[in-house]
Amino acid sequence: MFAPRAARRSLERYRRKGLDRLERMMLRSAAAGRLEGRRVLEIGGGIGILQSELLEAGAARGEVVELVAAYEPYARELARDRGFQDRTSFRVADVLDQPDVADPAEIVVLNRVVCCSPDGVRLTGVAARLAQGTLVLSFPRDRLVVRVGICLLNAWLWLVRRSFRVFLHPRAALFAAAEAEGLRLSEENRVRFWEFASLRRP
Ligand SMILES: C[S@@+](CC[C@H](N)C(=O)[O-])C[C@H]1O[C@@H](n2cnc3c(N)ncnc32)[C@H](O)[C@@H]1O
């Protein structure tokens, strides 16, 4: 699913259109408070769009940890475009297999990632443990239209013999996983098919 073509498209789309509505809301929430001197970690970040926006907004350092190596050249291209190649790094790893692969960061971003894993709830817990200040998390909304869409997409993936599936995790389970790591829900909002939440350390 996340092959070089998808990675290239993701950079092209971002250059053409910038952030979408969900990402703009997540950015505003993640950037609330002081950014100067702070580190950002984007897990399952693809080319690391939100991380790059937070660097632009004043964060000191950023890191993208991503399962799929195909994103790396495009993440580097984006960092070069923006002139912060020495303030960001890209690491290929499965955060579930190697929860200690990344150093904790003040801001951790998990954008449209938990729905790509059957272990999305555990992934939220791992991300929350790495968040020294804020975890900003997005996931599909539990609406009939979303459930039907996911079923149809998974049926198509099965038909074309792809092993990838999309998962709808209960928001209460996602929040509980973050709260078990000491975070508290501080903001949530939604757009059509997605919602996001910011959870902060009290
Ligand atoms: C739908 S994409 C979203 C990419 C990016 N966050 C964005 O919004 O453009 C989900 C990404 O999560 C990554 N991912 C899923 N599980 C992961 C894991 N356990 N560790 C690291 N990355 C993971 C996938 O490789 C994929 O690139």
The ligand as an SDF file (V2000), in Angstrom:
LIG
                    3D

 27 29  0  0  0  0  0  0  0  0999 V2000
   -2.0440    6.0470    6.1840 C   0  0  0  0  0  0  0  0  0  0  0  0
   -0.3220    6.2280    6.3650 S   0  0  0  0  0  0  0  0  0  0  0  0
   -0.2440    7.8640    7.0380 C   0  0  0  0  0  0  0  0  0  0  0  0
    1.0830    8.5210    6.7950 C   0  0  0  0  0  0  0  0  0  0  0  0
    1.1930    9.9310    7.4150 C   0  0  0  0  0  0  0  0  0  0  0  0
    1.0020    9.8910    8.8390 N   0  0  0  0  0  0  0  0  0  0  0  0
    0.2180   10.8730    6.7570 C   0  0  0  0  0  0  0  0  0  0  0  0
   -0.8280   11.1840    7.3510 O   0  0  0  0  0  0  0  0  0  0  0  0
    0.5030   11.2930    5.6060 O   0  0  0  0  0  0  0  0  0  0  0  0
    0.0520    5.2180    7.7860 C   0  0  0  0  0  0  0  0  0  0  0  0
    1.5480    5.0670    7.9870 C   0  0  0  0  0  0  0  0  0  0  0  0
    1.8050    4.4380    9.2470 O   0  0  0  0  0  0  0  0  0  0  0  0
    2.9340    3.5990    9.1040 C   0  0  0  0  0  0  0  0  0  0  0  0
    2.9110    2.6150   10.2000 N   0  0  0  0  0  0  0  0  0  0  0  0
    1.9110    1.7450   10.5100 C   0  0  0  0  0  0  0  0  0  0  0  0
    2.2540    0.9820   11.5720 N   0  0  0  0  0  0  0  0  0  0  0  0
    3.4870    1.4030   11.9570 C   0  0  0  0  0  0  0  0  0  0  0  0
    4.3830    0.9760   12.9830 C   0  0  0  0  0  0  0  0  0  0  0  0
    4.0630   -0.0240   13.8060 N   0  0  0  0  0  0  0  0  0  0  0  0
    5.5930    1.5980   13.1050 N   0  0  0  0  0  0  0  0  0  0  0  0
    5.9270    2.6030   12.2520 C   0  0  0  0  0  0  0  0  0  0  0  0
    5.1180    3.0470   11.2450 N   0  0  0  0  0  0  0  0  0  0  0  0
    3.9170    2.4540   11.0980 C   0  0  0  0  0  0  0  0  0  0  0  0
    2.7320    2.9850    7.7120 C   0  0  0  0  0  0  0  0  0  0  0  0
    3.9330    2.5020    7.1780 O   0  0  0  0  0  0  0  0  0  0  0  0
    2.1780    4.1750    6.9230 C   0  0  0  0  0  0  0  0  0  0  0  0
    3.1960    4.9020    6.2820 O   0  0  0  0  0  0  0  0  0  0  0  0
  1  2  1  0
  2  3  1  0
  2 10  1  0
  3  4  1  0
  4  5  1  0
  5  6  1  0
  5  7  1  0
  7  8  2  0
  7  9  1  0
 10 11  1  0
 11 12  1  0
 11 26  1  0
 12 13  1  0
 13 14  1  0
 13 24  1  0
 14 15  1  0
 14 23  1  0
 15 16  2  0
 16 17  1  0
 17 18  1  0
 17 23  2  0
 18 19  1  0
 18 20  2  0
 20 21  1  0
 21 22  2  0
 22 23  1  0
 24 25  1  0
 24 26  1  0
 26 27  1  0
M  CHG  2   2   1   9  -1
M  END
$$$$
